[in-house]
């Protein structure tokens, strides 16, 4: 089958439009998965903090030793938070004692209270400043006045020459200011009148700033005292939180399987470790889809769409418009793929929602390959082409299945029994 160039242009235009619709769908999915990834990353950070709090519930030597033994972290041995806390406690107490002994702190109410010495000085400076400020405002509110004053207009310091455009603009502004103030000349009349009120205004403004600084210094000293007292009272909680944060940073790089071996039969630790491992598996799944599958598909399809657009331009040129286009030059297969691409996109969206919503972490043994978390998330489904790394692993390990903790499965089954039935099994309760 052959077509004219004009027909080929129309066909390629339709192909470009179809490719664009698919691209919009895939880019939207990538954006949605990126948001989901951010959510899971936040959940993982919170889970890591929770795990760190399980390892280190208190700031005591025994708990620090236990946390190091169970996690392999050696930071507390090198930098003891207990010693650091005691050192800061000593410094805070010394700082508080110094502040309490200072005359400024002891006289704070007499200095900055409602009728304090500095308070009255500030009120006086403000009351003396206000009338001079109003006098200055008469000049400073006029358009261009402050500019002319700063450049020394109509004084020996004025450096602008008559051939510069600003010379004439300044002259016009100066005359307008003279008219507004009913003065004859800017240099002889306006400036002396302004300087007469500016000097006392600046004097009282400086005085008010000086008193304001003294008041601020008193308030800052009181605030420093209050903050020091508050921190001293909360020091154990602060250092515990900082120690847990340090430990959480170590756990980010630790091997969950190894940590599970060291945890022994501690169910609380095992559950927290499995949760952390499962959240990491979710992130790995989303990374595979976002950074590899979807991005590669979008890149390839964008290249294809650009090719279609070039074909449209080509076949609409006069020299190709009427020529015969052979069958092998047309892309007849792409329209048949569009529906398949859209279905694949929809399936990944549904699968991602299922993965992100999964919360039954308690039975997955951590000596399983982490890729088997996907089997748990999906209920045994095959990975999508849009998660290529995961798909390759399952192609290489088609028969692998996750090993589960039988104790966790028993507990889950017990939890699924209706509450009324469980009450009957307990017998008579009085």
C-alpha positions as CSV (number, residue, x, y, z in Angstrom):
1,X,0.0,0.0,0.0
2,X,1.3,3.5,-0.9
3,X,0.1,6.9,0.1
4,X,0.8,10.5,-1.0
5,X,3.1,12.7,1.0
6,X,0.1,14.8,2.2
7,X,-1.6,11.7,3.5
8,X,1.7,10.6,5.2
9,X,1.9,14.0,6.9
10,X,-1.6,13.5,8.3
11,X,-0.8,10.0,9.5
12,X,2.4,11.1,11.3
13,X,0.5,14.0,12.8
14,X,-2.0,11.5,14.3
15,X,0.9,9.3,15.5
16,X,2.5,12.3,17.2
17,X,-0.7,13.2,18.9
18,X,-1.1,9.6,20.2
19,X,2.4,9.5,21.5
20,X,1.8,12.8,23.2
21,X,-1.2,11.4,25.0
22,X,0.7,8.4,26.2
23,X,3.6,10.7,27.3
24,X,1.2,12.8,29.4
25,X,-0.1,9.6,31.1
26,X,3.4,8.3,31.9
27,X,4.7,11.7,33.1
28,X,1.7,12.0,35.4
29,X,2.4,8.5,36.8
30,X,6.0,9.4,37.3
31,X,5.1,12.5,39.2
32,X,2.6,10.6,41.4
33,X,5.1,7.9,42.2
34,X,7.6,10.6,43.1
35,X,5.2,12.0,45.6
36,X,4.5,8.5,47.0
37,X,8.3,8.0,47.3
38,X,8.6,11.1,49.3
39,X,5.9,9.9,51.6
40,X,7.6,6.5,52.1
41,X,10.9,8.2,52.7
42,X,9.3,10.2,55.5
43,X,7.8,7.0,57.0
44,X,11.2,5.3,56.8
45,X,12.9,8.2,58.6
46,X,10.2,8.0,61.4
47,X,10.6,4.2,61.6
48,X,14.4,4.6,61.9
49,X,13.9,7.0,64.8
50,X,11.5,4.6,66.4
51,X,14.1,1.8,66.0
52,X,16.8,4.0,67.5
53,X,14.6,4.7,70.5
54,X,14.0,1.0,71.0
55,X,17.8,0.4,70.9
56,X,18.4,3.4,73.2
57,X,15.4,4.0,75.5
58,X,17.5,5.9,78.2
59,X,20.7,7.8,78.4
60,X,22.5,5.5,80.7
61,X,25.8,3.7,80.4
62,X,24.2,0.3,80.3
63,X,21.8,1.4,77.5
64,X,24.6,2.9,75.5
65,X,26.6,-0.3,75.8
66,X,23.6,-2.4,74.8
67,X,22.9,-0.1,71.8
68,X,26.5,-0.4,70.6
69,X,26.5,-4.2,71.1
70,X,23.3,-4.7,69.2
71,X,24.0,-2.3,66.3
72,X,27.8,-2.3,65.9
73,X,27.8,1.5,66.4
74,X,30.9,2.7,68.2
75,X,30.2,6.4,68.3
76,X,29.2,6.5,71.9
77,X,32.5,5.0,73.0
78,X,34.4,7.6,71.1
79,X,32.2,10.5,72.0
80,X,30.3,9.8,75.3
81,X,27.0,11.8,75.3
82,X,26.9,11.3,79.1
83,X,30.3,13.0,79.6
84,X,29.3,15.8,77.1
85,X,26.0,16.3,79.0
86,X,27.7,16.6,82.3
87,X,30.2,19.1,80.8
88,X,27.4,21.2,79.5
89,X,25.5,20.9,82.8
90,X,28.5,22.4,84.6
91,X,28.8,25.2,82.0
92,X,25.1,26.1,82.2
93,X,25.1,26.2,86.0
94,X,28.1,28.5,85.9
95,X,26.4,30.7,83.3
96,X,23.2,30.9,85.3
97,X,25.1,31.8,88.5
98,X,27.0,34.5,86.7
99,X,23.8,36.0,85.3
100,X,22.1,35.8,88.7
101,X,25.0,37.6,90.4
102,X,25.1,40.5,87.8
103,X,23.7,43.9,88.8
104,X,21.9,44.2,85.5
105,X,19.9,41.1,86.2
106,X,19.2,41.9,89.8
107,X,17.9,45.4,88.9
108,X,16.1,44.3,85.7
109,X,12.6,45.3,87.0
110,X,14.0,48.7,88.1
111,X,15.6,49.2,84.7
112,X,13.0,48.0,82.2
113,X,9.8,47.5,84.2
114,X,6.7,49.6,83.4
115,X,8.2,52.5,85.4
116,X,11.9,51.5,85.1
117,X,14.8,53.8,84.7
118,X,15.4,52.9,81.1
119,X,11.7,52.8,80.3
120,X,11.3,56.4,81.5
121,X,14.4,57.5,79.5
122,X,12.9,55.9,76.4
123,X,9.6,57.7,76.9
124,X,11.4,61.0,77.4
125,X,13.6,60.5,74.3
126,X,10.5,59.6,72.2
127,X,8.5,62.6,73.5
128,X,11.4,64.9,72.6
129,X,11.9,63.3,69.3
130,X,8.3,63.4,68.0
131,X,7.9,67.2,67.5
132,X,11.3,67.4,65.7
133,X,10.4,64.4,63.6
134,X,7.2,66.2,62.5
135,X,9.2,69.3,61.6
136,X,11.6,67.2,59.5
137,X,8.7,65.4,57.8
138,X,7.5,68.7,56.3
139,X,10.7,68.7,54.2
140,X,11.3,64.9,53.8
141,X,7.9,64.1,52.5
142,X,8.4,66.3,49.4
143,X,9.3,64.4,46.2
144,X,13.0,64.4,45.6
145,X,14.0,66.3,48.8
146,X,16.1,63.6,50.4
147,X,17.8,62.9,47.1
148,X,18.7,66.5,46.6
149,X,19.9,66.7,50.2
150,X,22.1,63.7,49.8
151,X,23.8,64.9,46.6
152,X,24.4,68.4,48.1
153,X,22.2,70.2,45.6
154,X,22.7,74.0,45.5
155,X,25.8,73.7,47.8
156,X,29.5,73.9,47.0
157,X,29.6,70.1,47.1
158,X,27.2,69.7,44.2
159,X,29.2,68.1,41.4
160,X,26.6,67.6,38.6
161,X,27.3,69.9,35.6
162,X,24.9,71.7,33.3
163,X,25.4,69.4,30.3
164,X,24.1,66.3,32.3
165,X,20.4,65.5,32.0
166,X,20.1,65.1,35.8
167,X,21.2,68.7,36.3
168,X,18.0,70.0,34.8
169,X,15.8,67.4,36.5
170,X,17.3,68.3,39.9
171,X,16.8,72.0,39.2
172,X,13.1,71.3,38.4
173,X,12.6,69.3,41.6
174,X,14.4,72.0,43.7
175,X,12.1,74.7,42.3
176,X,9.0,72.6,43.1
177,X,10.2,72.1,46.7
178,X,10.8,75.8,47.1
179,X,7.3,76.5,45.9
180,X,5.8,73.9,48.2
181,X,7.6,75.4,51.2
182,X,7.0,79.1,50.1
183,X,10.8,79.6,50.1
184,X,12.8,81.7,47.7
185,X,15.9,79.6,47.2
186,X,16.9,75.9,47.9
187,X,20.4,76.6,49.1
188,X,19.8,79.8,50.9
189,X,16.4,79.2,52.5
190,X,15.3,75.6,52.4
191,X,18.5,73.9,53.5
192,X,19.2,76.2,56.5
193,X,15.6,75.7,57.7
194,X,15.8,72.0,57.3
195,X,19.2,71.7,59.1
196,X,17.9,73.7,62.0
197,X,15.3,71.0,62.8
198,X,17.3,68.0,61.5
199,X,20.1,68.5,64.1
200,X,17.9,68.1,67.2
201,X,15.9,65.4,65.5
202,X,19.1,63.3,64.9
203,X,20.3,64.0,68.4
204,X,17.1,62.7,70.0
205,X,16.9,59.8,67.5
206,X,20.4,58.8,68.5
207,X,19.5,59.1,72.2
208,X,16.4,56.9,71.7
209,X,18.5,54.3,69.9
210,X,21.0,54.3,72.7
211,X,18.4,53.8,75.4
212,X,16.7,51.1,73.2
213,X,20.0,49.2,73.0
214,X,20.3,49.3,76.8
215,X,16.8,47.9,77.2
216,X,17.5,45.2,74.6
217,X,20.6,44.2,76.5
218,X,18.6,43.7,79.7
219,X,16.0,41.7,77.8
220,X,18.6,39.6,76.1
221,X,20.3,38.8,79.5
222,X,16.9,37.8,81.0
223,X,16.2,35.7,77.9
224,X,19.6,34.0,78.1
225,X,18.9,33.2,81.8
226,X,15.5,31.7,81.0
227,X,16.8,29.7,78.0
228,X,19.8,28.4,80.1
229,X,17.5,27.3,82.9
230,X,15.1,25.6,80.5
231,X,17.9,23.8,78.7
232,X,19.4,22.7,82.0
233,X,16.1,21.2,83.0
234,X,15.7,19.4,79.7
235,X,19.3,18.3,79.2
236,X,18.7,14.5,79.6
237,X,15.9,14.6,77.0
238,X,18.0,16.7,74.6
239,X,21.0,14.5,74.8
240,X,18.9,11.3,74.5
241,X,17.2,12.7,71.4
242,X,20.6,13.7,69.9
243,X,22.0,10.3,70.7
244,X,19.1,8.5,69.1
245,X,19.5,10.7,66.0
246,X,23.2,9.7,65.8
247,X,22.2,6.1,66.1
248,X,19.5,6.5,63.5
249,X,22.1,7.8,61.1
250,X,24.2,4.6,61.7
251,X,21.1,2.4,61.1
252,X,20.6,4.0,57.7
253,X,23.7,2.2,56.4
254,X,23.4,-1.0,58.6
255,X,22.4,-4.4,57.3
256,X,18.9,-5.3,58.6
257,X,19.7,-9.0,58.3
258,X,22.8,-8.8,60.5
259,X,20.9,-6.6,63.0
260,X,18.2,-9.2,63.1
261,X,20.8,-11.9,64.0
262,X,22.1,-9.7,66.8
263,X,18.6,-9.0,68.1
264,X,18.0,-12.6,69.0
265,X,14.5,-13.2,70.2
266,X,13.7,-9.5,71.0
267,X,10.3,-9.3,69.2
268,X,10.2,-5.5,69.4
269,X,13.5,-5.1,67.7
270,X,12.6,-7.7,65.0
271,X,9.3,-6.0,64.2
272,X,11.0,-2.6,63.9
273,X,13.8,-4.0,61.7
274,X,11.3,-5.7,59.4
275,X,9.3,-2.6,59.1
276,X,12.5,-0.6,58.2
277,X,13.5,-3.3,55.7
278,X,10.0,-3.3,54.1
279,X,10.0,0.5,53.7
280,X,13.4,0.4,52.1
281,X,12.1,-2.3,49.7
282,X,9.2,0.1,48.8
283,X,11.6,2.8,48.1
284,X,13.7,0.5,45.9
285,X,10.6,-0.5,44.0
286,X,9.6,3.1,43.4
287,X,13.2,4.1,42.5
288,X,13.3,1.3,39.9
289,X,10.0,2.5,38.4
290,X,10.7,6.3,38.5
291,X,14.4,6.4,37.7
292,X,14.7,3.5,35.3
293,X,11.5,2.1,33.8
294,X,9.4,5.3,33.5
295,X,12.2,7.6,32.7
296,X,13.6,5.3,30.0
297,X,10.2,4.8,28.4
298,X,9.5,8.6,28.5
299,X,12.8,9.3,26.9
300,X,12.3,6.7,24.1
301,X,8.8,7.8,23.4
302,X,9.8,11.5,23.3
303,X,12.4,10.6,20.8
304,X,9.8,8.8,18.7
305,X,7.4,11.7,18.9
306,X,10.1,14.1,17.8
307,X,10.8,11.8,14.8
308,X,7.0,11.9,13.9
309,X,7.0,15.6,14.1
310,X,10.0,15.8,11.7
311,X,8.1,13.5,9.3
312,X,5.1,15.8,9.4
313,X,7.3,18.8,8.5
314,X,9.1,16.8,5.8
315,X,6.0,15.5,4.0
316,X,4.3,18.9,4.1
317,X,7.1,20.5,2.1
318,X,6.2,21.1,-1.5
319,X,8.8,18.7,-2.9
320,X,7.4,15.8,-0.9
321,X,3.7,16.8,-0.7
322,X,2.6,14.8,-3.8
323,X,5.3,12.1,-3.9
324,X,4.5,8.5,-3.4
325,X,5.4,7.2,0.1
326,X,6.1,3.4,0.3
327,X,4.7,1.1,3.0
328,X,8.0,0.5,4.6
329,X,8.4,4.2,5.3
330,X,5.2,4.3,7.4
331,X,5.0,3.3,11.1
332,X,2.0,1.1,11.1
333,X,2.7,-0.8,14.3
334,X,2.7,2.1,16.8
335,X,-1.2,2.6,16.9
336,X,-1.5,-1.1,17.9
337,X,0.9,-0.5,20.8
338,X,-0.8,2.5,22.3
339,X,-3.5,0.6,24.2
340,X,-0.8,-1.8,25.5
341,X,1.3,1.1,26.8
342,X,-1.7,2.6,28.5
343,X,-2.7,-0.7,30.2
344,X,0.9,-1.2,31.3
345,X,0.9,2.3,32.9
346,X,-2.5,1.7,34.6
347,X,-1.3,-1.7,36.0
348,X,1.9,-0.1,37.4
349,X,-0.2,2.6,39.0
350,X,-2.5,0.1,40.7
351,X,0.6,-2.0,41.8
352,X,2.4,1.0,43.2
353,X,-0.7,1.9,45.3
354,X,-0.8,-1.6,46.6
355,X,2.9,-1.6,47.4
356,X,2.7,1.7,49.2
357,X,-0.3,0.7,51.2
358,X,1.2,-2.6,52.4
359,X,1.8,-2.7,56.2
360,X,2.1,-6.3,57.2
361,X,5.8,-6.3,57.8
362,X,5.9,-8.7,60.8
363,X,6.4,-12.1,59.2
364,X,9.1,-11.4,56.6
365,X,12.4,-13.0,57.7
366,X,15.3,-10.7,57.1
367,X,17.6,-13.4,55.8
368,X,15.4,-13.4,52.6
369,X,16.8,-11.6,49.6
370,X,15.3,-8.0,49.8
371,X,13.8,-8.4,46.3
372,X,11.3,-10.9,47.8
373,X,9.6,-8.1,49.6
374,X,7.9,-7.4,46.2
375,X,6.4,-10.9,46.3
376,X,4.9,-10.0,49.7
377,X,3.7,-6.6,48.5
378,X,2.1,-7.8,45.3
379,X,0.7,-11.1,46.5
380,X,3.0,-13.1,44.2
381,X,2.5,-11.0,41.0
382,X,5.3,-10.7,38.4
383,X,7.2,-7.4,38.3
384,X,6.3,-4.9,35.6
385,X,8.5,-4.1,32.6
386,X,8.6,-0.7,34.1
387,X,10.6,-2.0,37.0
388,X,13.4,-3.5,35.0
389,X,15.9,-4.2,37.8
390,X,13.3,-6.1,39.8
391,X,12.1,-7.9,36.7
392,X,15.6,-9.1,35.9
393,X,16.0,-10.5,39.4
394,X,12.8,-12.5,39.2
395,X,13.7,-13.7,35.7
396,X,16.9,-15.0,37.2
397,X,15.3,-16.4,40.3
398,X,11.8,-17.6,39.1
399,X,11.3,-20.2,41.9
400,X,12.4,-18.2,45.0
401,X,9.8,-17.5,47.6
402,X,10.1,-15.7,50.9
403,X,10.6,-17.5,54.1
404,X,8.2,-16.3,56.8
405,X,8.3,-16.2,60.6
406,X,5.8,-18.9,61.7
407,X,5.3,-17.1,65.1
408,X,4.2,-13.9,63.3
409,X,1.8,-15.8,61.1
410,X,0.2,-17.5,64.2
411,X,-0.2,-14.1,65.8
412,X,-1.8,-12.7,62.7
413,X,-4.2,-15.6,62.4
414,X,-5.2,-15.2,66.1
415,X,-5.8,-11.5,65.5
416,X,-8.1,-12.4,62.6
417,X,-10.4,-14.5,64.8
418,X,-13.6,-12.6,65.7
419,X,-13.5,-11.0,69.1
420,X,-16.6,-12.8,70.3
421,X,-15.0,-16.2,69.4
422,X,-11.8,-15.3,71.2
423,X,-13.8,-14.3,74.3
424,X,-15.6,-17.7,74.3
425,X,-12.2,-19.5,74.1
426,X,-11.1,-17.6,77.2
427,X,-14.0,-19.1,79.2
428,X,-15.9,-17.4,82.0
429,X,-14.5,-14.0,83.1
430,X,-15.8,-12.4,86.3
